[in-house]
Amino acid sequence: MTSQPERPRFPIPATRLDEIDRCIMELLRANSRMSYTDISKEVGISRVGVQARVNALSESGVIERFTLALRHDKIGLGTSAFFLVEVEPRRLHEAAERLAAEPQVTEVCRLTGPNALHVRALFADLDEMERFLHDKLYPIPGVTGVDSQLLAKRYKS
């Protein structure tokens, strides 16, 4: 491997992955557009070897997808909200599916503990968020409580 400035380490467990796989994933995590040629120079194997490893990581499900990070405030979605949604146990899956189908919702996770969903959504402004709460979230069958929080500052994404 060539000597490069130290990159931040991404703690990828050693299970079924060797050091080259982990290094490839670190490089792609930092820049998913990095070319296989540039990656090959970093990790010390051929471009074809990098491509084969990336394909294998993708086919096995280790790499779920390649994506890009947007500055939502730059495209008119400056209000980022997090909702802790309490749901009746028998309605949890249905509520999660309905929320996941909403275009403003970017993430829906089930949390441990009480029957709760953690939901992240993006809005143009507080008025749009309020309409979402009243028109979409509150009417979902089984929803018993909603705690809303707005993102004040992002330190890491």
One Martini backbone bead per residue (centre of mass of N, CA, C, O) as a GRO file, in nm:
protein
  157
    1MET     BB    1   0.098   0.035   0.019
    2THR     BB    2   0.061   0.355   0.010
    3SER     BB    3   0.156   0.663   0.121
    4GLN     BB    4  -0.081   0.831   0.320
    5PRO     BB    5  -0.288   1.007   0.459
    6GLU     BB    6  -0.461   0.987   0.728
    7ARG     BB    7  -0.751   0.818   0.790
    8PRO     BB    8  -1.037   0.767   0.904
    9ARG     BB    9  -1.163   0.528   1.105
   10PHE     BB   10  -1.366   0.245   1.037
   11PRO     BB   11  -1.537   0.021   1.244
   12ILE     BB   12  -1.479  -0.276   1.098
   13PRO     BB   13  -1.534  -0.578   1.132
   14ALA     BB   14  -1.357  -0.891   1.075
   15THR     BB   15  -1.591  -1.031   0.959
   16ARG     BB   16  -1.525  -1.170   0.644
   17LEU     BB   17  -1.300  -0.943   0.641
   18ASP     BB   18  -1.047  -0.784   0.511
   19GLU     BB   19  -0.835  -0.522   0.491
   20ILE     BB   20  -0.908  -0.448   0.200
   21ASP     BB   21  -1.211  -0.431   0.231
   22ARG     BB   22  -1.206  -0.213   0.452
   23CYS     BB   23  -1.057   0.000   0.284
   24ILE     BB   24  -1.257   0.023   0.055
   25MET     BB   25  -1.496   0.112   0.235
   26GLU     BB   26  -1.367   0.368   0.344
   27LEU     BB   27  -1.328   0.510   0.073
   28LEU     BB   28  -1.633   0.498  -0.015
   29ARG     BB   29  -1.748   0.646   0.230
   30ALA     BB   30  -1.594   0.915   0.163
   31ASN     BB   31  -1.608   0.829  -0.171
   32SER     BB   32  -1.831   0.692  -0.398
   33ARG     BB   33  -1.660   0.814  -0.667
   34MET     BB   34  -1.426   0.652  -0.653
   35SER     BB   35  -1.203   0.501  -0.830
   36TYR     BB   36  -1.064   0.198  -0.890
   37THR     BB   37  -0.784   0.308  -0.951
   38ASP     BB   38  -0.748   0.473  -0.689
   39ILE     BB   39  -0.797   0.239  -0.497
   40SER     BB   40  -0.566   0.056  -0.598
   41LYS     BB   41  -0.341   0.249  -0.501
   42GLU     BB   42  -0.417   0.235  -0.195
   43VAL     BB   43  -0.432  -0.105  -0.164
   44GLY     BB   44  -0.246  -0.280  -0.382
   45ILE     BB   45  -0.438  -0.346  -0.626
   46SER     BB   46  -0.612  -0.405  -0.881
   47ARG     BB   47  -0.878  -0.285  -1.048
   48VAL     BB   48  -1.011  -0.563  -1.086
   49GLY     BB   49  -0.995  -0.641  -0.786
   50VAL     BB   50  -1.173  -0.416  -0.683
   51GLN     BB   51  -1.423  -0.477  -0.850
   52ALA     BB   52  -1.468  -0.763  -0.741
   53ARG     BB   53  -1.501  -0.680  -0.443
   54VAL     BB   54  -1.738  -0.484  -0.478
   55ASN     BB   55  -1.928  -0.689  -0.604
   56ALA     BB   56  -1.923  -0.889  -0.366
   57LEU     BB   57  -2.023  -0.686  -0.150
   58SER     BB   58  -2.292  -0.632  -0.296
   59GLU     BB   59  -2.404  -0.927  -0.337
   60SER     BB   60  -2.383  -0.989  -0.012
   61GLY     BB   61  -2.481  -0.697   0.136
   62VAL     BB   62  -2.266  -0.510   0.257
   63ILE     BB   63  -2.338  -0.338   0.018
   64GLU     BB   64  -2.631  -0.171  -0.033
   65ARG     BB   65  -2.539   0.128  -0.139
   66PHE     BB   66  -2.514   0.408  -0.346
   67THR     BB   67  -2.461   0.748  -0.243
   68LEU     BB   68  -2.566   1.076  -0.141
   69ALA     BB   69  -2.494   1.388   0.007
   70LEU     BB   70  -2.711   1.633   0.119
   71ARG     BB   71  -2.800   1.976   0.135
   72HIS     BB   72  -3.109   2.046   0.229
   73ASP     BB   73  -3.099   2.358   0.263
   74LYS     BB   74  -3.017   2.403  -0.053
   75ILE     BB   75  -3.325   2.260  -0.139
   76GLY     BB   76  -3.560   2.358   0.077
   77LEU     BB   77  -3.484   2.158   0.351
   78GLY     BB   78  -3.443   2.314   0.662
   79THR     BB   79  -3.634   2.100   0.818
   80SER     BB   80  -3.531   1.886   1.078
   81ALA     BB   81  -3.699   1.594   1.205
   82PHE     BB   82  -3.781   1.425   1.514
   83PHE     BB   83  -3.964   1.121   1.597
   84LEU     BB   84  -4.139   0.987   1.872
   85VAL     BB   85  -4.340   0.697   1.821
   86GLU     BB   86  -4.619   0.584   1.972
   87VAL     BB   87  -4.742   0.236   1.962
   88GLU     BB   88  -4.939  -0.001   1.923
   89PRO     BB   89  -4.836  -0.318   1.897
   90ARG     BB   90  -5.047  -0.416   1.664
   91ARG     BB   91  -4.954  -0.131   1.484
   92LEU     BB   92  -4.651  -0.099   1.420
   93HIS     BB   93  -4.607  -0.195   1.126
   94GLU     BB   94  -4.821  -0.017   0.992
   95ALA     BB   95  -4.699   0.253   1.080
   96ALA     BB   96  -4.422   0.217   0.948
   97GLU     BB   97  -4.525   0.189   0.656
   98ARG     BB   98  -4.671   0.461   0.635
   99LEU     BB   99  -4.426   0.639   0.695
  100ALA     BB  100  -4.232   0.528   0.470
  101ALA     BB  101  -4.432   0.644   0.233
  102GLU     BB  102  -4.342   0.920   0.299
  103PRO     BB  103  -4.159   1.169   0.142
  104GLN     BB  104  -4.040   1.317   0.409
  105VAL     BB  105  -3.933   1.045   0.489
  106THR     BB  106  -3.598   0.904   0.567
  107GLU     BB  107  -3.666   0.750   0.852
  108VAL     BB  108  -3.731   0.417   1.003
  109CYS     BB  109  -3.731   0.302   1.348
  110ARG     BB  110  -3.695   0.052   1.575
  111LEU     BB  111  -3.707   0.041   1.918
  112THR     BB  112  -3.631  -0.023   2.210
  113GLY     BB  113  -3.876  -0.110   2.418
  114PRO     BB  114  -4.111   0.049   2.366
  115ASN     BB  115  -4.350   0.113   2.127
  116ALA     BB  116  -4.122   0.251   1.900
  117LEU     BB  117  -4.055   0.519   1.672
  118HIS     BB  118  -3.803   0.643   1.459
  119VAL     BB  119  -3.827   0.965   1.295
  120ARG     BB  120  -3.728   1.112   0.988
  121ALA     BB  121  -3.770   1.453   0.857
  122LEU     BB  122  -3.836   1.676   0.577
  123PHE     BB  123  -3.868   2.040   0.549
  124ALA     BB  124  -3.923   2.362   0.456
  125ASP     BB  125  -4.107   2.406   0.721
  126LEU     BB  126  -4.313   2.435   0.994
  127ASP     BB  127  -4.579   2.421   0.841
  128GLU     BB  128  -4.526   2.150   0.701
  129MET     BB  129  -4.489   1.990   0.959
  130GLU     BB  130  -4.769   2.043   1.078
  131ARG     BB  131  -4.924   1.908   0.847
  132PHE     BB  132  -4.800   1.630   0.884
  133LEU     BB  133  -4.897   1.575   1.166
  134HIS     BB  134  -5.213   1.621   1.116
  135ASP     BB  135  -5.244   1.455   0.827
  136LYS     BB  136  -5.044   1.190   0.887
  137LEU     BB  137  -4.958   1.101   1.179
  138TYR     BB  138  -5.201   1.119   1.383
  139PRO     BB  139  -5.408   0.930   1.200
  140ILE     BB  140  -5.265   0.685   1.270
  141PRO     BB  141  -5.324   0.385   1.363
  142GLY     BB  142  -5.204   0.357   1.710
  143VAL     BB  143  -5.128   0.633   1.782
  144THR     BB  144  -5.031   0.770   2.118
  145GLY     BB  145  -4.752   0.931   2.053
  146VAL     BB  146  -4.556   1.249   2.019
  147ASP     BB  147  -4.212   1.339   1.980
  148SER     BB  148  -4.060   1.648   1.902
  149GLN     BB  149  -3.761   1.734   1.706
  150LEU     BB  150  -3.514   1.967   1.623
  151LEU     BB  151  -3.258   2.049   1.429
  152ALA     BB  152  -2.980   2.252   1.513
  153LYS     BB  153  -2.706   2.063   1.479
  154ARG     BB  154  -2.453   1.921   1.275
  155TYR     BB  155  -2.158   1.711   1.325
  156LYS     BB  156  -2.260   1.428   1.198
  157SER     BB  157  -2.336   1.192   0.907
   0.00000   0.00000   0.00000
